[in-house]
Amino acid sequence: MSLNQLHKQLKEKNIKFLFTDYYDTIVHRHVHPNYVQRIWAKLMIQELGFETSIDNLYFIRQESSKYLVEQLEKEDFEIPYTTLQHDICKRLINADIISIEEKDSFLNLFEEADVRAEASVQYLNQDVIDTIKYFKSNGGKVYLVSDFYGSKTLFEKLLKHHGIIDLFEDIYSSAALEKSKHTGDIYESVLKELAINPHEVMMIGDNHRSDYLNATKSGLNAFQLPHKKYLKKNKRNNFGNDKKKLKQVINDVYKTCQKRSSIPYTEYIIFYHTFIERLYNTAKQKNIKDLFFLAREGQYLKKVFDSYQEYTIIDETRKIKTHYLKMSRHAALQMSLKDIEVEPFTFLQLKYSNISADEFLIAVNCPDELRQQIISQLNVDGKSIVEGFFKSSIFENIKKNKNFLDYYNAHREASHNAFKAYVNSFDAQIEENGITVVDIGWGGTMQEAIFEFFDQKIPVTGYYLGLGNIYNIKPQTKRYGLISSLMPYLDYYDYILMANQQLYEQFSGANHGSAVDYSIEVKDYTIEYHKPEEKWLYDNHIKRHQEEMFNLHKLLLKRLEPICFSEEMMQNTISKIALKVGLFQSTKKLKFIDTLSSGFYQNVGHNKVGISYEPPKIKSPIKSMVRFLITPEKYFRYLVKLKPVLYKKNKVVAFFIPMYFIYLYFGFNKYLRFKILHRIFLLKYNAFK
């Protein structure tokens, strides 16, 4: 039947009241009905930080519904919504998934998560909506009558979401009335409550039994909408899988970023977005109240996190507070300086052990005139590099120089007091909750500096996109790499995803300079220096790059929300993207890297400009080739830099590097190792993991 026939019947039969079904009548779903409950499970886990899987929570809900059907001898959509909620809650408490104290939070969020899950996959049947609007405009009254598992308020929220709640005089849900269209007893109840003549009512819906036969048996007029095609569609939606859906979304974003109109490397948003999603989930699991995003990469990461949280959060009272803490390795050194006799200068010794006297004095922000005076008093060449500087006689003489000591002690005290005031200005309960820092990575230098600053009395936990150096991790300075990490050990994906670390830093650059010190006398307590090369690079390239990535991030939010993927699925998917990003570098991308290199600036030590490339140290070419054939991922960090290096030397040679065949070999190697050999040989424990 067409809707024209419906219009005709409404007019001919002088219908005054229209009862309408909801699903496959005024709205349709993109997914199978049961899949919505998996999305609900995903949202509940995300919001409440449950340490369980989506499937586990979904099956608990399914089993609870099945149990109540048997116990109450009702259809599943006739079970009172609150009864279902409390039964699921009991099962979760018994399974130690939630505590008794978390019961109220679970029950309060249950319906909101259902609303979000349903809304994420529903779309309006506009033809039916237009028919209802026309009927209502001619004086008719419309009521929603649906076999639905949820409460009346859940329905109201969905109708508000679609902007059509004003079309309905009232809502009748089978779960609220404990009666259904399926059994037919809901019609008599509704008619009695409204005190209307059934002959003046038309029921429209897609189910032949519930919406047509049972309605006519109750004396109503009825009109059945097409049903079979939506039934077939729901059956088709049982096929496919989350992994395939996830891969399609991520590949679509990657392909978008390869278009000529796109800025090179905007596909890096895939890694940033994944990091932020894992950070959010981890923060919820660990009940973290405040996150301190460290400058300068933290500025963009905070922006993406705030956007993710705003889109995802269900209960605003559970919102995680985010702060932007301007730090650099250089500034961290200033505020954490100890008495000169006990200060270890740990980071400088690790990274820049061979420096000149002048570079050391610059590292502690010694003013130009005083620096020249001290070097003159020492009677040394201040520009000469000293091997093992911190064990040298020159360093010992600097430590004894009165002018230096006067400056050093005043400087470290002022910097210390300013940084303390700066941290206090965020109004975070750090004594009670500790400090949680967020950064790109890679070792935790600034995390350790903060820990030392507070005399090792306040725990400082670090969450990084990648963890590439563990330094001296203590129980109070735990750190985690959420995309790649050498802790607890490196696996296949870690090797792939930790390549090109400097690009992760470049694409998340900030719009301000690097913090070089702290002072109570300046705004926001930070003294900054924005190197001209960096400012030019941000203004002309990075800003637009980040804006384009942010738009893609918002697209990912919408498209990933209704997909119930696991972390393992995502890790596998983004590692394949990382392979493509690292191996398939067009001339346009190579030129872009060359431009970026001119603005990459290290603010500690020798202040080098440019992205650096360290070639592998090959002692035996044959052994290295064998190792590559067995575990090529361990060489990926060199392969991603091969084309950029060759491009600078010989563009023709760079063009003919057979990267596609290397990419194919990675796929073949992975399949052979993890799908075949991994299952049957102990070789996995000795040759690869």
C-alpha positions as CSV (number, residue, x, y, z in Angstrom):
1,M,0.0,0.0,0.0
2,S,1.2,3.5,-0.8
3,L,0.9,6.5,1.5
4,N,-1.6,8.0,-0.9
5,Q,-4.0,5.2,0.0
6,L,-3.4,6.0,3.7
7,H,-4.3,9.7,3.1
8,K,-7.4,8.5,1.3
9,Q,-8.5,6.1,4.1
10,L,-7.9,8.7,6.8
11,K,-10.3,11.1,4.9
12,E,-12.9,8.6,3.9
13,K,-13.2,6.9,7.3
14,N,-13.3,10.3,9.1
15,I,-10.3,9.3,11.3
16,K,-9.8,11.6,14.2
17,F,-7.1,9.7,16.1
18,L,-3.9,8.2,14.6
19,F,-2.0,5.6,16.5
20,T,1.5,5.0,15.1
21,D,4.2,2.5,15.6
22,Y,7.8,3.7,16.1
23,Y,10.4,1.3,14.5
24,D,10.2,0.9,10.8
25,T,7.3,3.3,10.7
26,I,8.4,6.7,11.7
27,V,12.1,5.8,12.2
28,H,14.5,3.2,10.8
29,R,17.8,1.8,12.1
30,H,21.1,1.4,10.3
31,V,21.8,-1.7,12.3
32,H,20.1,-4.9,13.6
33,P,17.9,-4.1,16.6
34,N,20.1,-6.2,19.0
35,Y,23.2,-4.3,17.9
36,V,21.9,-1.2,19.6
37,Q,22.3,-3.0,22.9
38,R,26.0,-3.6,22.1
39,I,26.4,0.1,21.5
40,W,24.7,0.7,24.8
41,A,27.2,-1.6,26.4
42,K,30.0,0.3,24.8
43,L,28.7,3.6,26.1
44,M,28.2,2.3,29.6
45,I,31.7,1.0,29.7
46,Q,33.1,4.2,28.3
47,E,31.2,6.4,30.8
48,L,31.6,4.4,34.0
49,G,35.0,2.9,33.3
50,F,34.0,-0.7,33.6
51,E,36.8,-3.1,33.2
52,T,34.9,-5.6,31.0
53,S,34.3,-6.1,27.4
54,I,31.4,-4.9,25.2
55,D,30.3,-8.4,24.5
56,N,30.4,-9.4,28.1
57,L,28.1,-6.6,29.2
58,Y,25.8,-7.1,26.1
59,F,25.4,-10.8,26.9
60,I,24.6,-10.0,30.6
61,R,21.8,-7.8,29.4
62,Q,20.5,-10.4,27.0
63,E,20.6,-13.1,29.6
64,S,18.8,-10.8,32.1
65,S,16.0,-10.1,29.6
66,K,15.7,-13.8,28.9
67,Y,15.5,-14.7,32.6
68,L,12.8,-12.1,33.3
69,V,10.7,-13.3,30.3
70,E,10.6,-16.7,31.9
71,Q,10.1,-15.5,35.5
72,L,7.4,-12.9,34.7
73,E,5.9,-14.9,31.8
74,K,5.9,-11.9,29.6
75,E,7.3,-10.9,26.2
76,D,10.6,-9.2,26.4
77,F,9.2,-5.8,25.5
78,E,6.6,-6.1,28.2
79,I,9.1,-6.3,31.0
80,P,9.2,-3.1,33.1
81,Y,12.3,-1.0,32.2
82,T,13.3,-0.5,35.9
83,T,12.9,-4.3,36.6
84,L,15.4,-5.0,33.7
85,Q,17.8,-2.3,35.0
86,H,17.9,-3.7,38.5
87,D,18.3,-7.3,37.4
88,I,21.3,-6.3,35.2
89,C,22.7,-4.3,38.1
90,K,22.5,-7.3,40.4
91,R,24.4,-9.5,37.9
92,L,27.1,-6.9,37.5
93,I,27.6,-6.5,41.3
94,N,27.7,-10.3,41.7
95,A,30.3,-10.5,38.9
96,D,32.4,-7.8,40.6
97,I,32.1,-5.5,37.5
98,I,30.6,-2.7,39.6
99,S,30.5,-2.2,43.4
100,I,27.4,-1.6,45.5
101,E,28.5,2.0,45.8
102,E,28.4,2.4,42.0
103,K,24.8,1.1,41.7
104,D,23.1,4.5,41.7
105,S,25.5,5.8,39.0
106,F,24.8,2.7,36.9
107,L,21.0,3.1,37.2
108,N,21.1,6.8,36.5
109,L,23.1,6.4,33.3
110,F,21.3,3.3,32.0
111,E,18.5,5.2,30.2
112,E,20.8,8.0,28.9
113,A,23.1,5.4,27.4
114,D,20.1,3.7,25.7
115,V,19.0,7.1,24.3
116,R,22.5,7.8,22.9
117,A,22.8,4.3,21.5
118,E,19.4,4.4,19.8
119,A,19.9,8.0,18.5
120,S,23.2,7.1,16.9
121,V,21.7,4.6,14.5
122,Q,18.2,6.0,13.8
123,Y,16.9,8.1,10.9
124,L,13.5,9.4,10.2
125,N,11.1,8.0,7.6
126,Q,10.3,11.4,6.2
127,D,7.3,10.3,4.1
128,V,5.4,9.0,7.2
129,I,6.4,12.1,9.2
130,D,5.0,14.3,6.5
131,T,1.8,12.3,6.5
132,I,1.5,12.7,10.3
133,K,2.1,16.4,10.1
134,Y,-0.6,16.7,7.4
135,F,-3.1,14.7,9.5
136,K,-2.3,16.8,12.6
137,S,-2.6,20.1,10.7
138,N,-6.2,19.1,9.8
139,G,-7.2,18.7,13.5
140,G,-6.2,15.1,14.0
141,K,-4.6,13.8,17.2
142,V,-1.6,11.5,17.1
143,Y,-0.4,9.0,19.7
144,L,2.7,6.8,19.7
145,V,1.9,3.2,20.5
146,S,4.9,0.9,20.4
147,D,6.2,-2.5,21.6
148,F,9.4,-1.1,23.1
149,Y,11.7,-2.2,25.9
150,G,12.2,1.3,27.2
151,S,10.3,3.7,29.4
152,K,8.1,6.6,28.3
153,T,10.8,9.1,29.2
154,L,13.2,7.2,26.9
155,F,10.8,7.6,24.0
156,E,10.3,11.3,24.8
157,K,14.1,11.9,24.6
158,L,14.3,10.1,21.3
159,L,11.4,12.1,19.9
160,K,13.1,15.3,21.1
161,H,16.4,14.2,19.5
162,H,14.5,13.9,16.1
163,G,12.7,17.1,16.7
164,I,9.2,15.6,16.4
165,I,7.9,15.3,20.0
166,D,5.3,18.1,19.3
167,L,3.5,15.8,16.8
168,F,2.3,13.5,19.6
169,E,-0.4,14.0,22.2
170,D,1.0,11.1,24.3
171,I,3.2,8.0,24.3
172,Y,2.3,4.4,25.2
173,S,5.2,1.9,25.6
174,S,4.6,-1.8,26.1
175,A,7.3,-1.9,28.8
176,A,5.6,1.0,30.7
177,L,2.1,-0.6,30.5
178,E,3.3,-4.2,30.7
179,K,0.9,-4.8,27.7
180,S,1.8,-5.1,24.1
181,K,0.5,-4.9,20.5
182,H,1.9,-8.4,20.0
183,T,-0.7,-9.8,22.4
184,G,-3.2,-7.1,21.5
185,D,-4.1,-6.1,25.1
186,I,-2.5,-2.7,24.8
187,Y,-5.2,-1.4,22.5
188,E,-8.0,-1.8,24.9
189,S,-6.0,-0.2,27.7
190,V,-5.1,2.9,25.6
191,L,-8.7,3.3,24.2
192,K,-10.1,3.1,27.7
193,E,-7.7,5.7,29.1
194,L,-8.3,8.1,26.2
195,A,-12.1,7.3,26.2
196,I,-12.3,7.3,22.4
197,N,-14.3,5.3,19.9
198,P,-12.0,2.7,18.2
199,H,-13.8,3.3,14.9
200,E,-12.4,6.8,14.9
201,V,-8.8,5.5,15.2
202,M,-6.3,4.4,12.6
203,M,-3.3,2.3,13.6
204,I,-0.4,2.4,11.3
205,G,2.7,0.2,11.5
206,D,4.8,-2.3,9.7
207,N,4.0,-5.6,11.6
208,H,1.1,-7.6,10.2
209,R,0.2,-9.2,13.5
210,S,0.8,-6.5,15.9
211,D,-0.2,-3.4,13.9
212,Y,-2.8,-4.8,11.6
213,L,-4.6,-8.0,12.8
214,N,-4.6,-7.2,16.5
215,A,-5.6,-3.6,15.9
216,T,-8.6,-4.6,13.8
217,K,-9.5,-7.3,16.3
218,S,-9.8,-4.5,18.9
219,G,-12.1,-2.5,16.6
220,L,-9.6,-0.1,15.2
221,N,-8.9,0.8,11.6
222,A,-5.5,-0.3,10.5
223,F,-3.0,0.4,7.7
224,Q,0.1,-1.8,7.2
225,L,3.3,-0.2,5.9
226,P,5.8,-2.3,3.9
227,H,7.4,-4.8,6.3
228,K,9.3,-7.4,4.4
229,K,12.0,-5.2,3.0
230,Y,12.9,-3.9,6.5
231,L,12.7,-7.5,7.9
232,K,15.2,-8.6,5.2
233,K,17.3,-5.5,5.9
234,N,17.6,-6.4,9.7
235,K,18.5,-10.0,8.7
236,R,21.3,-8.7,6.4
237,N,22.5,-6.5,9.2
238,N,23.3,-9.7,11.1
239,F,26.1,-10.3,8.7
240,G,29.4,-8.4,8.4
241,N,31.5,-7.6,11.5
242,D,32.8,-4.8,13.6
243,K,36.4,-5.3,12.3
244,K,35.2,-4.8,8.7
245,K,33.2,-1.7,9.6
246,L,36.1,-0.2,11.6
247,K,38.5,-0.8,8.7
248,Q,36.1,0.8,6.3
249,V,35.8,4.0,8.4
250,I,39.6,4.3,8.9
251,N,40.4,3.6,5.3
252,D,37.8,6.1,4.2
253,V,39.6,8.8,6.3
254,Y,43.0,7.7,5.0
255,K,41.8,7.9,1.3
256,T,40.3,11.4,2.0
257,C,43.7,12.5,3.2
258,Q,45.4,11.3,0.0
259,K,43.3,13.6,-2.3
260,R,45.1,16.4,-4.1
261,S,43.1,18.9,-2.2
262,S,44.2,17.6,1.2
263,I,47.2,18.8,3.1
264,P,49.9,16.1,3.4
265,Y,49.8,13.8,6.4
266,T,46.5,14.9,7.8
267,E,45.8,11.1,8.2
268,Y,47.9,11.5,11.4
269,I,44.6,12.4,13.1
270,I,43.8,8.7,13.1
271,F,46.6,8.2,15.6
272,Y,45.8,11.3,17.6
273,H,42.1,10.4,17.8
274,T,42.9,6.8,18.9
275,F,45.2,8.1,21.5
276,I,42.6,10.5,22.9
277,E,39.9,7.8,22.9
278,R,42.2,5.5,24.9
279,L,43.2,8.3,27.2
280,Y,39.5,9.1,27.9
281,N,38.7,5.4,28.6
282,T,41.7,5.0,30.8
283,A,40.9,8.1,32.8
284,K,37.4,6.9,33.3
285,Q,38.6,3.5,34.5
286,K,41.0,5.0,36.9
287,N,38.6,7.7,38.1
288,I,41.1,10.5,37.2
289,K,39.7,13.9,38.0
290,D,42.3,16.2,36.3
291,L,44.5,15.8,33.3
292,F,47.5,18.1,32.8
293,F,48.3,18.4,29.1
294,L,52.0,19.4,28.7
295,A,53.1,22.1,26.3
296,R,53.6,22.4,23.5
297,E,52.1,19.3,21.8
298,G,49.5,19.2,24.6
299,Q,47.7,22.2,23.3
300,Y,46.4,20.4,20.3
301,L,45.9,17.1,22.2
302,K,43.8,19.0,24.8
303,K,41.7,20.5,22.0
304,V,41.0,17.0,20.6
305,F,40.4,15.5,24.1
306,D,37.9,18.3,25.0
307,S,36.1,17.8,21.8
308,Y,36.0,14.0,22.3
309,Q,34.7,14.4,25.9
310,E,32.1,17.0,24.9
311,Y,30.8,14.6,22.3
312,T,31.0,11.4,24.3
313,I,30.1,12.3,27.9
314,I,26.6,11.4,29.1
315,D,26.8,12.7,32.7
316,E,28.3,16.2,32.9
317,T,28.9,15.8,36.7
318,R,31.5,13.1,35.8
319,K,33.4,15.4,33.5
320,I,37.2,15.2,33.6
321,K,38.9,18.6,34.1
322,T,41.6,19.4,31.6
323,H,44.5,21.9,32.1
324,Y,47.2,23.1,29.8
325,L,50.6,23.2,31.6
326,K,53.2,25.1,29.7
327,M,56.5,23.3,30.1
328,S,59.5,22.3,28.2
329,R,62.6,20.3,29.0
330,H,64.4,23.6,29.4
331,A,61.8,25.2,31.7
332,A,61.5,21.9,33.7
333,L,65.2,22.1,34.4
334,Q,64.9,25.6,35.8
335,M,62.1,25.0,38.2
336,S,63.5,21.7,39.5
337,L,67.0,22.8,40.1
338,K,68.5,21.7,43.5
339,D,71.5,22.9,45.4
340,I,74.4,22.9,43.0
341,E,76.2,20.2,45.1
342,V,73.4,17.7,44.8
343,E,71.8,18.7,41.4
344,P,72.4,15.7,39.1
345,F,71.5,17.5,35.8
346,T,70.1,14.1,34.8
347,F,68.5,15.0,31.4
348,L,71.5,17.1,30.3
349,Q,73.9,14.3,31.2
350,L,71.8,11.7,29.3
351,K,71.3,13.7,26.2
352,Y,74.0,16.4,26.0
353,S,76.9,15.1,28.1
354,N,79.4,16.7,25.7
355,I,78.7,20.4,25.8
356,S,80.6,23.7,26.2
357,A,80.7,25.9,29.3
358,D,78.7,28.5,27.4
359,E,76.0,25.9,26.5
360,F,75.8,24.8,30.1
361,L,75.3,28.4,31.4
362,I,72.7,29.0,28.7
363,A,70.9,25.8,29.8
364,V,70.4,27.4,33.3
365,N,69.3,30.7,31.8
366,C,72.4,32.6,32.8
367,P,72.1,36.2,31.3
368,D,74.5,37.0,28.5
369,E,76.6,39.6,30.3
370,L,77.0,37.4,33.4
371,R,77.8,34.4,31.3
372,Q,80.7,36.2,29.6
373,Q,81.9,37.4,32.9
374,I,82.0,33.9,34.4
375,I,83.7,32.4,31.4
376,S,86.3,35.2,31.6
377,Q,86.9,34.4,35.3
378,L,87.3,30.7,34.5
379,N,89.8,31.6,31.8
380,V,88.5,29.0,29.3
381,D,87.2,28.9,25.8
382,G,83.5,29.0,26.5
383,K,82.6,27.7,23.0
384,S,84.8,24.6,23.1
385,I,82.9,21.3,23.5
386,V,84.1,19.5,26.7
387,E,84.0,15.7,26.6
388,G,82.2,14.4,29.7
389,F,81.4,18.0,30.8
390,F,79.7,17.1,34.1
391,K,82.8,15.2,35.2
392,S,85.3,17.8,34.1
393,S,87.3,20.3,36.1
394,I,85.6,23.1,34.2
395,F,82.3,22.1,35.6
396,E,83.8,21.9,39.1
397,N,85.2,25.4,38.7
398,I,81.8,26.8,37.6
399,K,80.2,25.3,40.7
400,K,82.7,27.2,42.9
401,N,82.4,30.5,41.1
402,K,80.8,33.1,43.4
403,N,79.0,35.0,40.6
404,F,77.6,31.8,39.3
405,L,76.5,30.6,42.7
406,D,74.8,33.9,43.6
407,Y,72.9,33.8,40.3
408,Y,72.1,30.1,40.4
409,N,70.6,30.1,43.9
410,A,68.5,33.2,43.3
411,H,67.4,31.9,40.0
412,R,66.3,28.4,41.1
413,E,64.4,29.8,44.1
414,A,62.5,32.3,41.9
415,S,61.7,29.7,39.3
416,H,60.7,27.2,41.9
417,N,58.3,29.6,43.7
418,A,56.8,30.8,40.3
419,F,56.1,27.2,39.2
420,K,54.5,26.3,42.4
421,A,52.1,29.3,42.1
422,Y,51.5,28.3,38.5
423,V,50.4,24.8,39.4
424,N,48.3,26.0,42.3
425,S,46.5,28.4,39.9
426,F,44.8,25.4,38.3
427,D,42.9,24.6,41.5
428,A,43.4,20.9,41.2
429,Q,43.5,18.7,44.3
430,I,47.0,17.4,43.6
431,E,47.8,16.4,47.2
432,E,44.8,14.2,47.3
433,N,44.7,12.9,43.7
434,G,48.2,13.2,42.5
435,I,49.1,14.7,39.1
436,T,48.4,13.0,35.8
437,V,50.3,14.5,32.8
438,V,49.6,13.9,29.1
439,D,52.0,14.4,26.3
440,I,53.2,12.9,22.9
441,G,56.1,11.2,24.6
442,W,58.7,9.7,24.7
443,G,60.4,9.1,28.0
444,G,58.8,11.2,30.7
445,T,61.5,13.9,31.4
446,M,59.0,16.5,32.4
447,Q,57.0,14.0,34.4
448,E,60.1,13.2,36.4
449,A,60.9,16.9,36.8
450,I,57.5,17.6,38.3
451,F,57.9,14.6,40.6
452,E,61.2,15.9,41.8
453,F,59.8,19.4,42.2
454,F,57.3,18.2,44.8
455,D,60.1,16.3,46.6
456,Q,58.8,13.0,45.5
457,K,55.8,13.3,47.8
458,I,53.1,13.6,45.1
459,P,52.6,10.8,42.6
460,V,53.0,11.9,39.0
461,T,51.5,9.5,36.4
462,G,52.2,10.0,32.7
463,Y,50.1,9.0,29.7
464,Y,51.8,9.3,26.4
465,L,51.0,8.6,22.8
466,G,54.2,6.7,22.7
467,L,56.6,5.5,25.4
468,G,60.1,5.1,24.0
469,N,62.3,5.5,27.0
470,I,61.6,4.5,30.6
471,Y,64.4,6.2,32.4
472,N,63.9,5.4,36.1
473,I,60.3,4.5,36.6
474,K,59.2,4.3,40.2
475,P,55.9,3.3,41.8
476,Q,54.9,7.0,42.0
477,T,56.0,7.8,38.5
478,K,54.3,5.2,36.4
479,R,53.9,5.9,32.7
480,Y,52.1,4.4,29.8
481,G,52.2,4.6,26.0
482,L,48.7,4.3,24.7
483,I,49.5,3.9,21.0
484,S,53.0,2.4,21.3
485,S,55.2,1.4,24.2
486,L,58.3,-0.5,25.1
487,M,56.6,-1.4,28.4
488,P,56.0,-4.1,29.4
489,Y,57.7,-5.2,26.1
490,L,57.8,-4.2,22.4
491,D,55.4,-6.1,20.2
492,Y,54.9,-6.0,16.4
493,Y,52.5,-3.1,16.5
494,D,54.8,-1.0,18.8
495,Y,57.6,-1.2,16.3
496,I,55.3,0.0,13.5
497,L,53.5,2.8,15.4
498,M,56.5,4.3,17.1
499,A,58.3,5.2,13.9
500,N,58.5,8.8,12.8
501,Q,58.2,10.2,16.3
502,Q,59.3,13.7,15.3
503,L,56.3,14.0,13.0
504,Y,53.9,13.2,15.8
505,E,55.5,16.2,17.6
506,Q,55.4,18.5,14.5
507,F,51.8,18.0,13.6
508,S,50.7,18.8,17.2
509,G,52.8,22.0,17.5
510,A,51.4,24.9,19.4
511,N,50.7,28.5,18.5
512,H,53.1,29.9,21.1
513,G,56.7,29.7,21.9
514,S,58.6,27.3,24.2
515,A,58.5,27.9,27.9
516,V,62.1,28.8,29.0
517,D,61.4,29.8,32.7
518,Y,58.8,30.7,35.3
519,S,58.2,34.0,37.0
520,I,55.5,35.4,39.3
521,E,55.8,38.8,37.6
522,V,54.5,37.7,34.2
523,K,51.1,36.7,32.9
524,D,50.3,33.0,33.3
525,Y,53.7,32.6,35.1
526,T,55.6,31.5,32.0
527,I,58.4,33.2,30.2
528,E,58.4,32.0,26.6
529,Y,60.5,32.3,23.4
530,H,59.0,31.6,20.0
531,K,61.7,30.9,17.5
532,P,61.0,32.7,14.2
533,E,61.3,29.4,12.2
534,E,58.7,27.7,14.4
535,K,56.3,30.6,14.3
536,W,56.5,30.9,10.6
537,L,56.0,27.1,10.3
538,Y,52.9,27.2,12.5
539,D,51.3,30.2,10.9
540,N,51.9,29.0,7.4
541,H,51.5,25.2,7.6
542,I,50.8,23.6,11.0
543,K,47.7,25.7,11.8
544,R,45.9,24.8,8.6
545,H,47.1,21.2,9.0
546,Q,45.6,21.0,12.5
547,E,42.3,22.5,11.4
548,E,41.9,20.0,8.6
549,M,42.8,17.2,11.1
550,F,40.3,18.5,13.6
551,N,37.5,18.3,11.0
552,L,38.5,14.7,10.3
553,H,38.4,14.1,14.1
554,K,34.8,15.2,14.2
555,L,34.0,12.9,11.3
556,L,35.6,10.0,13.2
557,L,33.5,10.8,16.3
558,K,30.3,10.3,14.4
559,R,31.3,7.4,12.3
560,L,33.0,5.4,15.0
561,E,30.3,5.9,17.7
562,P,28.0,3.1,16.5
563,I,30.9,0.6,15.9
564,C,31.7,-1.8,18.8
565,F,35.4,-2.4,18.1
566,S,38.0,-3.6,20.5
567,E,41.4,-2.1,21.2
568,E,43.0,-5.0,19.5
569,M,40.9,-4.4,16.3
570,M,41.9,-0.7,16.3
571,Q,45.6,-1.5,16.9
572,N,45.7,-3.8,14.0
573,T,43.9,-1.3,11.8
574,I,46.0,1.7,12.6
575,S,49.2,-0.2,12.3
576,K,48.3,-1.0,8.7
577,I,47.6,2.7,8.1
578,A,51.0,3.5,9.7
579,L,52.7,1.1,7.2
580,K,51.0,3.0,4.3
581,V,51.9,6.4,5.7
582,G,55.5,5.4,6.3
583,L,56.1,3.6,3.0
584,F,54.0,5.4,0.5
585,Q,55.3,9.0,0.4
586,S,54.5,11.1,-2.6
587,T,56.6,13.9,-3.9
588,K,54.1,16.3,-2.3
589,K,54.6,14.7,1.1
590,L,58.4,14.7,0.7
591,K,58.4,18.4,0.0
592,F,56.1,18.9,3.0
593,I,58.5,17.0,5.3
594,D,61.4,19.2,3.9
595,T,59.4,22.3,4.9
596,L,58.7,20.9,8.3
597,S,62.3,20.2,8.9
598,S,63.2,23.9,8.7
599,G,61.0,24.6,11.7
600,F,61.9,21.7,14.0
601,Y,63.8,23.1,16.9
602,Q,65.3,21.5,19.9
603,N,65.1,23.8,22.9
604,V,67.7,22.1,25.0
605,G,71.4,21.5,24.4
606,H,72.8,22.4,21.0
607,N,69.5,23.9,19.8
608,K,69.6,22.0,16.5
609,V,67.2,23.0,13.8
610,G,65.8,20.3,11.5
611,I,64.3,16.8,11.8
612,S,67.2,14.3,12.3
613,Y,67.7,10.9,10.8
614,E,69.9,8.3,12.3
615,P,70.9,5.6,9.8
616,P,71.0,2.0,11.2
617,K,74.4,0.7,12.3
618,I,75.0,-2.3,10.1
619,K,78.0,-4.5,11.0
620,S,77.0,-7.5,8.8
621,P,74.8,-6.8,5.8
622,I,73.9,-10.5,5.4
623,K,72.8,-10.9,9.1
624,S,70.9,-7.7,8.9
625,M,69.1,-8.8,5.8
626,V,68.2,-12.1,7.5
627,R,66.9,-10.2,10.5
628,F,64.8,-8.0,8.3
629,L,63.3,-11.0,6.5
630,I,62.3,-12.5,9.9
631,T,61.2,-9.4,11.7
632,P,60.9,-6.5,9.2
633,E,59.0,-4.3,11.7
634,K,62.2,-3.8,13.7
635,Y,63.6,-1.9,10.7
636,F,60.5,0.1,9.9
637,R,61.7,3.2,11.7
638,Y,64.6,3.3,9.2
639,L,62.4,2.5,6.2
640,V,60.1,5.5,6.8
641,K,63.1,7.8,6.6
642,L,64.7,6.2,3.6
643,K,62.7,8.2,0.9
644,P,63.1,11.6,2.7
645,V,66.8,11.1,2.9
646,L,67.2,10.0,-0.7
647,Y,64.9,12.8,-1.9
648,K,67.3,15.4,-0.6
649,K,70.2,13.6,-2.3
650,N,68.7,12.2,-5.5
651,K,65.1,12.6,-6.4
652,V,65.2,10.1,-9.2
653,V,66.6,7.3,-7.0
654,A,64.0,8.1,-4.3
655,F,61.2,7.7,-6.9
656,F,62.3,4.2,-7.9
657,I,62.6,2.8,-4.3
658,P,60.2,-0.3,-4.5
659,M,58.1,0.6,-1.4
660,Y,55.0,-1.2,-2.6
661,F,56.9,-4.5,-2.7
662,I,58.2,-3.8,0.8
663,Y,54.6,-3.1,1.9
664,L,53.5,-6.4,0.4
665,Y,56.3,-8.2,2.2
666,F,55.2,-6.8,5.5
667,G,51.7,-8.3,4.9
668,F,53.1,-11.6,3.8
669,N,55.5,-11.8,6.7
670,K,52.9,-11.0,9.3
671,Y,50.5,-13.6,7.9
672,L,53.1,-16.3,7.8
673,R,54.3,-15.6,11.3
674,F,51.0,-14.9,13.2
675,K,48.6,-17.0,11.2
676,I,50.7,-20.1,10.4
677,L,54.0,-20.4,12.3
678,H,52.8,-18.8,15.5
679,R,50.3,-21.6,16.0
680,I,52.5,-24.6,15.4
681,F,56.1,-23.7,16.2
682,L,58.0,-22.8,19.4
683,L,60.0,-20.5,17.1
684,K,57.7,-17.7,18.2
685,Y,59.5,-17.6,21.6
686,N,62.9,-17.3,20.1
687,A,62.7,-15.6,16.7
688,F,59.7,-13.3,16.9
689,K,56.8,-12.4,19.1
